[in-house]
Amino acid sequence: MSPEEEKSREGLPVENEEEKQTVLETMKEWACGLLFGSFVEIGTQAIRKEAFDINDNLMLLLFGDFLGIPNPISYYTLELLPYLAEELVPWERRMQNRKSILAEKAGQYDFG
């Protein structure tokens, strides 16, 4: 019986170059994921939230009458409907799922 087989039977790790490489690659992948999640994802999440807020404000201004908010220029804003039709259903779902827009805005600035 070879020494490597004896080590694997005893539960000791077999030390060869391929296993060392896979362990190092796994550790490197884990460290990159940790750093990405710690620093990069937080920044992109804040930017994504801000972009959604700006988009929601624009859609609310243009198509607020779909949610029951009277809009005196809705006739003119309907001309933009073919360009924004894809975004209308997800926007309406996001707006209806919000509990309080004021609470969300206050949470952004730590007022509440």
Phi and psi in radians as a Rosetta constraint file:
Dihedral C 1 N 2 CA 2 C 2 CIRCULARHARMONIC -1.359 0.35
Dihedral N 2 CA 2 C 2 N 3 CIRCULARHARMONIC 2.806 0.35
Dihedral C 2 N 3 CA 3 C 3 CIRCULARHARMONIC -1.113 0.35
Dihedral N 3 CA 3 C 3 N 4 CIRCULARHARMONIC -0.558 0.35
Dihedral C 3 N 4 CA 4 C 4 CIRCULARHARMONIC -1.172 0.35
Dihedral N 4 CA 4 C 4 N 5 CIRCULARHARMONIC -0.701 0.35
Dihedral C 4 N 5 CA 5 C 5 CIRCULARHARMONIC -1.155 0.35
Dihedral N 5 CA 5 C 5 N 6 CIRCULARHARMONIC -0.638 0.35
Dihedral C 5 N 6 CA 6 C 6 CIRCULARHARMONIC -1.133 0.35
Dihedral N 6 CA 6 C 6 N 7 CIRCULARHARMONIC -0.719 0.35
Dihedral C 6 N 7 CA 7 C 7 CIRCULARHARMONIC -1.127 0.35
Dihedral N 7 CA 7 C 7 N 8 CIRCULARHARMONIC -0.737 0.35
Dihedral C 7 N 8 CA 8 C 8 CIRCULARHARMONIC -1.196 0.35
Dihedral N 8 CA 8 C 8 N 9 CIRCULARHARMONIC -0.534 0.35
Dihedral C 8 N 9 CA 9 C 9 CIRCULARHARMONIC -1.227 0.35
Dihedral N 9 CA 9 C 9 N 10 CIRCULARHARMONIC -0.646 0.35
Dihedral C 9 N 10 CA 10 C 10 CIRCULARHARMONIC -1.363 0.35
Dihedral N 10 CA 10 C 10 N 11 CIRCULARHARMONIC -0.143 0.35
Dihedral C 10 N 11 CA 11 C 11 CIRCULARHARMONIC 1.591 0.35
Dihedral N 11 CA 11 C 11 N 12 CIRCULARHARMONIC 0.042 0.35
Dihedral C 11 N 12 CA 12 C 12 CIRCULARHARMONIC -1.414 0.35
Dihedral N 12 CA 12 C 12 N 13 CIRCULARHARMONIC 2.555 0.35
Dihedral C 12 N 13 CA 13 C 13 CIRCULARHARMONIC -1.203 0.35
Dihedral N 13 CA 13 C 13 N 14 CIRCULARHARMONIC 2.460 0.35
Dihedral C 13 N 14 CA 14 C 14 CIRCULARHARMONIC -1.476 0.35
Dihedral N 14 CA 14 C 14 N 15 CIRCULARHARMONIC 2.218 0.35
Dihedral C 14 N 15 CA 15 C 15 CIRCULARHARMONIC -1.776 0.35
Dihedral N 15 CA 15 C 15 N 16 CIRCULARHARMONIC 1.831 0.35
Dihedral C 15 N 16 CA 16 C 16 CIRCULARHARMONIC -2.430 0.35
Dihedral N 16 CA 16 C 16 N 17 CIRCULARHARMONIC 2.987 0.35
Dihedral C 16 N 17 CA 17 C 17 CIRCULARHARMONIC -1.142 0.35
Dihedral N 17 CA 17 C 17 N 18 CIRCULARHARMONIC -0.672 0.35
Dihedral C 17 N 18 CA 18 C 18 CIRCULARHARMONIC -1.122 0.35
Dihedral N 18 CA 18 C 18 N 19 CIRCULARHARMONIC -0.749 0.35
Dihedral C 18 N 19 CA 19 C 19 CIRCULARHARMONIC -1.189 0.35
Dihedral N 19 CA 19 C 19 N 20 CIRCULARHARMONIC -0.654 0.35
Dihedral C 19 N 20 CA 20 C 20 CIRCULARHARMONIC -1.099 0.35
Dihedral N 20 CA 20 C 20 N 21 CIRCULARHARMONIC -0.724 0.35
Dihedral C 20 N 21 CA 21 C 21 CIRCULARHARMONIC -1.111 0.35
Dihedral N 21 CA 21 C 21 N 22 CIRCULARHARMONIC -0.777 0.35
Dihedral C 21 N 22 CA 22 C 22 CIRCULARHARMONIC -1.146 0.35
Dihedral N 22 CA 22 C 22 N 23 CIRCULARHARMONIC -0.651 0.35
Dihedral C 22 N 23 CA 23 C 23 CIRCULARHARMONIC -1.145 0.35
Dihedral N 23 CA 23 C 23 N 24 CIRCULARHARMONIC -0.769 0.35
Dihedral C 23 N 24 CA 24 C 24 CIRCULARHARMONIC -1.123 0.35
Dihedral N 24 CA 24 C 24 N 25 CIRCULARHARMONIC -0.710 0.35
Dihedral C 24 N 25 CA 25 C 25 CIRCULARHARMONIC -1.137 0.35
Dihedral N 25 CA 25 C 25 N 26 CIRCULARHARMONIC -0.701 0.35
Dihedral C 25 N 26 CA 26 C 26 CIRCULARHARMONIC -1.117 0.35
Dihedral N 26 CA 26 C 26 N 27 CIRCULARHARMONIC -0.751 0.35
Dihedral C 26 N 27 CA 27 C 27 CIRCULARHARMONIC -1.138 0.35
Dihedral N 27 CA 27 C 27 N 28 CIRCULARHARMONIC -0.693 0.35
Dihedral C 27 N 28 CA 28 C 28 CIRCULARHARMONIC -1.135 0.35
Dihedral N 28 CA 28 C 28 N 29 CIRCULARHARMONIC -0.740 0.35
Dihedral C 28 N 29 CA 29 C 29 CIRCULARHARMONIC -1.110 0.35
Dihedral N 29 CA 29 C 29 N 30 CIRCULARHARMONIC -0.724 0.35
Dihedral C 29 N 30 CA 30 C 30 CIRCULARHARMONIC -1.120 0.35
Dihedral N 30 CA 30 C 30 N 31 CIRCULARHARMONIC -0.754 0.35
Dihedral C 30 N 31 CA 31 C 31 CIRCULARHARMONIC -1.147 0.35
Dihedral N 31 CA 31 C 31 N 32 CIRCULARHARMONIC -0.712 0.35
Dihedral C 31 N 32 CA 32 C 32 CIRCULARHARMONIC -1.112 0.35
Dihedral N 32 CA 32 C 32 N 33 CIRCULARHARMONIC -0.716 0.35
Dihedral C 32 N 33 CA 33 C 33 CIRCULARHARMONIC -1.119 0.35
Dihedral N 33 CA 33 C 33 N 34 CIRCULARHARMONIC -0.688 0.35
Dihedral C 33 N 34 CA 34 C 34 CIRCULARHARMONIC -1.115 0.35
Dihedral N 34 CA 34 C 34 N 35 CIRCULARHARMONIC -0.813 0.35
Dihedral C 34 N 35 CA 35 C 35 CIRCULARHARMONIC -1.148 0.35
Dihedral N 35 CA 35 C 35 N 36 CIRCULARHARMONIC -0.703 0.35
Dihedral C 35 N 36 CA 36 C 36 CIRCULARHARMONIC -1.095 0.35
Dihedral N 36 CA 36 C 36 N 37 CIRCULARHARMONIC -0.795 0.35
Dihedral C 36 N 37 CA 37 C 37 CIRCULARHARMONIC -1.186 0.35
Dihedral N 37 CA 37 C 37 N 38 CIRCULARHARMONIC -0.546 0.35
Dihedral C 37 N 38 CA 38 C 38 CIRCULARHARMONIC -1.361 0.35
Dihedral N 38 CA 38 C 38 N 39 CIRCULARHARMONIC -0.666 0.35
Dihedral C 38 N 39 CA 39 C 39 CIRCULARHARMONIC -2.011 0.35
Dihedral N 39 CA 39 C 39 N 40 CIRCULARHARMONIC -0.899 0.35
Dihedral C 39 N 40 CA 40 C 40 CIRCULARHARMONIC -1.273 0.35
Dihedral N 40 CA 40 C 40 N 41 CIRCULARHARMONIC -0.771 0.35
Dihedral C 40 N 41 CA 41 C 41 CIRCULARHARMONIC -1.143 0.35
Dihedral N 41 CA 41 C 41 N 42 CIRCULARHARMONIC -0.584 0.35
Dihedral C 41 N 42 CA 42 C 42 CIRCULARHARMONIC -1.132 0.35
Dihedral N 42 CA 42 C 42 N 43 CIRCULARHARMONIC -0.748 0.35
Dihedral C 42 N 43 CA 43 C 43 CIRCULARHARMONIC -1.170 0.35
Dihedral N 43 CA 43 C 43 N 44 CIRCULARHARMONIC -0.767 0.35
Dihedral C 43 N 44 CA 44 C 44 CIRCULARHARMONIC -1.196 0.35
Dihedral N 44 CA 44 C 44 N 45 CIRCULARHARMONIC -0.545 0.35
Dihedral C 44 N 45 CA 45 C 45 CIRCULARHARMONIC -1.158 0.35
Dihedral N 45 CA 45 C 45 N 46 CIRCULARHARMONIC -0.708 0.35
Dihedral C 45 N 46 CA 46 C 46 CIRCULARHARMONIC -1.161 0.35
Dihedral N 46 CA 46 C 46 N 47 CIRCULARHARMONIC -0.706 0.35
Dihedral C 46 N 47 CA 47 C 47 CIRCULARHARMONIC -1.159 0.35
Dihedral N 47 CA 47 C 47 N 48 CIRCULARHARMONIC -0.723 0.35
Dihedral C 47 N 48 CA 48 C 48 CIRCULARHARMONIC -1.110 0.35
Dihedral N 48 CA 48 C 48 N 49 CIRCULARHARMONIC -0.722 0.35
Dihedral C 48 N 49 CA 49 C 49 CIRCULARHARMONIC -1.094 0.35
Dihedral N 49 CA 49 C 49 N 50 CIRCULARHARMONIC -0.746 0.35
Dihedral C 49 N 50 CA 50 C 50 CIRCULARHARMONIC -1.139 0.35
Dihedral N 50 CA 50 C 50 N 51 CIRCULARHARMONIC -0.708 0.35
Dihedral C 50 N 51 CA 51 C 51 CIRCULARHARMONIC -1.130 0.35
Dihedral N 51 CA 51 C 51 N 52 CIRCULARHARMONIC -0.712 0.35
Dihedral C 51 N 52 CA 52 C 52 CIRCULARHARMONIC -1.118 0.35
Dihedral N 52 CA 52 C 52 N 53 CIRCULARHARMONIC -0.681 0.35
Dihedral C 52 N 53 CA 53 C 53 CIRCULARHARMONIC -1.107 0.35
Dihedral N 53 CA 53 C 53 N 54 CIRCULARHARMONIC -0.763 0.35
Dihedral C 53 N 54 CA 54 C 54 CIRCULARHARMONIC -1.131 0.35
Dihedral N 54 CA 54 C 54 N 55 CIRCULARHARMONIC -0.741 0.35
Dihedral C 54 N 55 CA 55 C 55 CIRCULARHARMONIC -1.102 0.35
Dihedral N 55 CA 55 C 55 N 56 CIRCULARHARMONIC -0.739 0.35
Dihedral C 55 N 56 CA 56 C 56 CIRCULARHARMONIC -1.109 0.35
Dihedral N 56 CA 56 C 56 N 57 CIRCULARHARMONIC -0.691 0.35
Dihedral C 56 N 57 CA 57 C 57 CIRCULARHARMONIC -1.127 0.35
Dihedral N 57 CA 57 C 57 N 58 CIRCULARHARMONIC -0.716 0.35
Dihedral C 57 N 58 CA 58 C 58 CIRCULARHARMONIC -1.126 0.35
Dihedral N 58 CA 58 C 58 N 59 CIRCULARHARMONIC -0.813 0.35
Dihedral C 58 N 59 CA 59 C 59 CIRCULARHARMONIC -1.132 0.35
Dihedral N 59 CA 59 C 59 N 60 CIRCULARHARMONIC -0.649 0.35
Dihedral C 59 N 60 CA 60 C 60 CIRCULARHARMONIC -1.138 0.35
Dihedral N 60 CA 60 C 60 N 61 CIRCULARHARMONIC -0.681 0.35
Dihedral C 60 N 61 CA 61 C 61 CIRCULARHARMONIC -1.154 0.35
Dihedral N 61 CA 61 C 61 N 62 CIRCULARHARMONIC -0.723 0.35
Dihedral C 61 N 62 CA 62 C 62 CIRCULARHARMONIC -1.408 0.35
Dihedral N 62 CA 62 C 62 N 63 CIRCULARHARMONIC -0.767 0.35
Dihedral C 62 N 63 CA 63 C 63 CIRCULARHARMONIC -2.150 0.35
Dihedral N 63 CA 63 C 63 N 64 CIRCULARHARMONIC 0.672 0.35
Dihedral C 63 N 64 CA 64 C 64 CIRCULARHARMONIC -1.164 0.35
Dihedral N 64 CA 64 C 64 N 65 CIRCULARHARMONIC -0.377 0.35
Dihedral C 64 N 65 CA 65 C 65 CIRCULARHARMONIC -1.187 0.35
Dihedral N 65 CA 65 C 65 N 66 CIRCULARHARMONIC -0.340 0.35
Dihedral C 65 N 66 CA 66 C 66 CIRCULARHARMONIC -1.218 0.35
Dihedral N 66 CA 66 C 66 N 67 CIRCULARHARMONIC -0.413 0.35
Dihedral C 66 N 67 CA 67 C 67 CIRCULARHARMONIC -1.735 0.35
Dihedral N 67 CA 67 C 67 N 68 CIRCULARHARMONIC 0.037 0.35
Dihedral C 67 N 68 CA 68 C 68 CIRCULARHARMONIC 1.715 0.35
Dihedral N 68 CA 68 C 68 N 69 CIRCULARHARMONIC 0.117 0.35
Dihedral C 68 N 69 CA 69 C 69 CIRCULARHARMONIC -1.605 0.35
Dihedral N 69 CA 69 C 69 N 70 CIRCULARHARMONIC 2.114 0.35
Dihedral C 69 N 70 CA 70 C 70 CIRCULARHARMONIC -1.133 0.35
Dihedral N 70 CA 70 C 70 N 71 CIRCULARHARMONIC 2.374 0.35
Dihedral C 70 N 71 CA 71 C 71 CIRCULARHARMONIC -2.275 0.35
Dihedral N 71 CA 71 C 71 N 72 CIRCULARHARMONIC 1.954 0.35
Dihedral C 71 N 72 CA 72 C 72 CIRCULARHARMONIC -1.188 0.35
Dihedral N 72 CA 72 C 72 N 73 CIRCULARHARMONIC -0.361 0.35
Dihedral C 72 N 73 CA 73 C 73 CIRCULARHARMONIC -1.886 0.35
Dihedral N 73 CA 73 C 73 N 74 CIRCULARHARMONIC 0.488 0.35
Dihedral C 73 N 74 CA 74 C 74 CIRCULARHARMONIC -1.125 0.35
Dihedral N 74 CA 74 C 74 N 75 CIRCULARHARMONIC -0.466 0.35
Dihedral C 74 N 75 CA 75 C 75 CIRCULARHARMONIC -1.081 0.35
Dihedral N 75 CA 75 C 75 N 76 CIRCULARHARMONIC -0.713 0.35
Dihedral C 75 N 76 CA 76 C 76 CIRCULARHARMONIC -1.348 0.35
Dihedral N 76 CA 76 C 76 N 77 CIRCULARHARMONIC -0.573 0.35
Dihedral C 76 N 77 CA 77 C 77 CIRCULARHARMONIC -1.289 0.35
Dihedral N 77 CA 77 C 77 N 78 CIRCULARHARMONIC -0.346 0.35
Dihedral C 77 N 78 CA 78 C 78 CIRCULARHARMONIC -1.170 0.35
Dihedral N 78 CA 78 C 78 N 79 CIRCULARHARMONIC -0.325 0.35
Dihedral C 78 N 79 CA 79 C 79 CIRCULARHARMONIC -1.178 0.35
Dihedral N 79 CA 79 C 79 N 80 CIRCULARHARMONIC -0.393 0.35
Dihedral C 79 N 80 CA 80 C 80 CIRCULARHARMONIC -1.490 0.35
Dihedral N 80 CA 80 C 80 N 81 CIRCULARHARMONIC -0.139 0.35
Dihedral C 80 N 81 CA 81 C 81 CIRCULARHARMONIC -0.987 0.35
Dihedral N 81 CA 81 C 81 N 82 CIRCULARHARMONIC -0.748 0.35
Dihedral C 81 N 82 CA 82 C 82 CIRCULARHARMONIC -1.080 0.35
Dihedral N 82 CA 82 C 82 N 83 CIRCULARHARMONIC -0.499 0.35
Dihedral C 82 N 83 CA 83 C 83 CIRCULARHARMONIC -1.415 0.35
Dihedral N 83 CA 83 C 83 N 84 CIRCULARHARMONIC -0.459 0.35
Dihedral C 83 N 84 CA 84 C 84 CIRCULARHARMONIC -1.987 0.35
Dihedral N 84 CA 84 C 84 N 85 CIRCULARHARMONIC 0.241 0.35
Dihedral C 84 N 85 CA 85 C 85 CIRCULARHARMONIC -1.114 0.35
Dihedral N 85 CA 85 C 85 N 86 CIRCULARHARMONIC -0.634 0.35
Dihedral C 85 N 86 CA 86 C 86 CIRCULARHARMONIC -1.111 0.35
Dihedral N 86 CA 86 C 86 N 87 CIRCULARHARMONIC -0.596 0.35
Dihedral C 86 N 87 CA 87 C 87 CIRCULARHARMONIC -1.539 0.35
Dihedral N 87 CA 87 C 87 N 88 CIRCULARHARMONIC -0.136 0.35
Dihedral C 87 N 88 CA 88 C 88 CIRCULARHARMONIC -1.228 0.35
Dihedral N 88 CA 88 C 88 N 89 CIRCULARHARMONIC -0.787 0.35
Dihedral C 88 N 89 CA 89 C 89 CIRCULARHARMONIC -1.181 0.35
Dihedral N 89 CA 89 C 89 N 90 CIRCULARHARMONIC -0.839 0.35
Dihedral C 89 N 90 CA 90 C 90 CIRCULARHARMONIC -1.099 0.35
Dihedral N 90 CA 90 C 90 N 91 CIRCULARHARMONIC -0.609 0.35
Dihedral C 90 N 91 CA 91 C 91 CIRCULARHARMONIC -1.145 0.35
Dihedral N 91 CA 91 C 91 N 92 CIRCULARHARMONIC -0.777 0.35
Dihedral C 91 N 92 CA 92 C 92 CIRCULARHARMONIC -1.101 0.35
Dihedral N 92 CA 92 C 92 N 93 CIRCULARHARMONIC -0.677 0.35
Dihedral C 92 N 93 CA 93 C 93 CIRCULARHARMONIC -1.138 0.35
Dihedral N 93 CA 93 C 93 N 94 CIRCULARHARMONIC -0.751 0.35
Dihedral C 93 N 94 CA 94 C 94 CIRCULARHARMONIC -1.108 0.35
Dihedral N 94 CA 94 C 94 N 95 CIRCULARHARMONIC -0.706 0.35
Dihedral C 94 N 95 CA 95 C 95 CIRCULARHARMONIC -1.219 0.35
Dihedral N 95 CA 95 C 95 N 96 CIRCULARHARMONIC -0.620 0.35
Dihedral C 95 N 96 CA 96 C 96 CIRCULARHARMONIC -1.309 0.35
Dihedral N 96 CA 96 C 96 N 97 CIRCULARHARMONIC -0.447 0.35
Dihedral C 96 N 97 CA 97 C 97 CIRCULARHARMONIC -1.421 0.35
Dihedral N 97 CA 97 C 97 N 98 CIRCULARHARMONIC -0.248 0.35
Dihedral C 97 N 98 CA 98 C 98 CIRCULARHARMONIC -1.252 0.35
Dihedral N 98 CA 98 C 98 N 99 CIRCULARHARMONIC 2.383 0.35
Dihedral C 98 N 99 CA 99 C 99 CIRCULARHARMONIC -1.475 0.35
Dihedral N 99 CA 99 C 99 N 100 CIRCULARHARMONIC -0.829 0.35
Dihedral C 99 N 100 CA 100 C 100 CIRCULARHARMONIC -2.627 0.35
Dihedral N 100 CA 100 C 100 N 101 CIRCULARHARMONIC 2.032 0.35
Dihedral C 100 N 101 CA 101 C 101 CIRCULARHARMONIC -1.189 0.35
Dihedral N 101 CA 101 C 101 N 102 CIRCULARHARMONIC -0.635 0.35
Dihedral C 101 N 102 CA 102 C 102 CIRCULARHARMONIC -1.101 0.35
Dihedral N 102 CA 102 C 102 N 103 CIRCULARHARMONIC -0.698 0.35
Dihedral C 102 N 103 CA 103 C 103 CIRCULARHARMONIC -1.157 0.35
Dihedral N 103 CA 103 C 103 N 104 CIRCULARHARMONIC -0.640 0.35
Dihedral C 103 N 104 CA 104 C 104 CIRCULARHARMONIC -1.138 0.35
Dihedral N 104 CA 104 C 104 N 105 CIRCULARHARMONIC -0.782 0.35
Dihedral C 104 N 105 CA 105 C 105 CIRCULARHARMONIC -1.158 0.35
Dihedral N 105 CA 105 C 105 N 106 CIRCULARHARMONIC -0.670 0.35
Dihedral C 105 N 106 CA 106 C 106 CIRCULARHARMONIC -1.167 0.35
Dihedral N 106 CA 106 C 106 N 107 CIRCULARHARMONIC -0.593 0.35
Dihedral C 106 N 107 CA 107 C 107 CIRCULARHARMONIC -1.164 0.35
Dihedral N 107 CA 107 C 107 N 108 CIRCULARHARMONIC -0.519 0.35
Dihedral C 107 N 108 CA 108 C 108 CIRCULARHARMONIC -1.176 0.35
Dihedral N 108 CA 108 C 108 N 109 CIRCULARHARMONIC -0.581 0.35
Dihedral C 108 N 109 CA 109 C 109 CIRCULARHARMONIC -1.877 0.35
Dihedral N 109 CA 109 C 109 N 110 CIRCULARHARMONIC 0.204 0.35
Dihedral C 109 N 110 CA 110 C 110 CIRCULARHARMONIC 0.986 0.35
Dihedral N 110 CA 110 C 110 N 111 CIRCULARHARMONIC 0.789 0.35
Dihedral C 110 N 111 CA 111 C 111 CIRCULARHARMONIC -1.556 0.35
Dihedral N 111 CA 111 C 111 N 112 CIRCULARHARMONIC -0.377 0.35
